[in-house]
Amino acid sequence: MLQPASLLSRTLAVALLALVLVVCYRLVITPVWNAYRDTGEGIERAETLLQRQRALAAQRPLLIARLQEEKEQAAAIAGYLQGPSDALAAAQLQDRVKEVVEGAGGDLRSTRILPAEVVESSPDTRRTALRVQMIVSIDGLAEILYELEAGQPYVLIDELSVRNQRERRRRGEREDEPMLDVSLELSGFVRAESA
């Protein structure tokens, strides 16, 4: 027969063995299993990312060609007025002139849109012109002419008429910088694709 002390010691031994197995499972097997599972998920994510990167790499020559085409188109129209019609291109030119004149401290008196013409040497290009009248100082006129001809879109000054604006001054009043009455005709160009 079994003695009660030996039954108790066997029960304790089995309980301790079970406890050791549970602790080993929790401390060794579970972390290894979780690491294995995480590594598998990481591999799946890496494979998905690799497939995306390969697809993007396959598109690279196409994207480079498209970028080059866009750059060529932008360079071709950089100096031209934009607009679906001659009137809108002329309005863009008017806005540019107004911005430059006001920036130089001038007083824009009037602008008149002149009829658009086809450029003989380039049938797909139209010339849009304006006649502008303004009051401005000598320094302001120099700044306006520089900004118009050096900026974008390209603007050409076709005619320029400058007169001294006569001002009546009272005796003893300080003479300010002389103001000029300026009349000019300027033009810009519109591509037929945007006209």
Secondary structure, 3 states (H helix, E strand, C coil): CCCHHHHHHHHHHHHHHHHHHHHHHHHHHHHHHHHHHHHHHHHHHHHHHHHHHHHHHHHHHHHHHHHHHHHHHHHHHCCCECCCCHHHHHHHHHHHHHHHHHHCCCEEEEEEEEEEEEECCEEEEEEEEEEEEEEEEHHHHHHHHHHHHHCCCCCEEEEEEEEECCCCCCCCCCCCCCEEEEEEEEEEEEECCCC
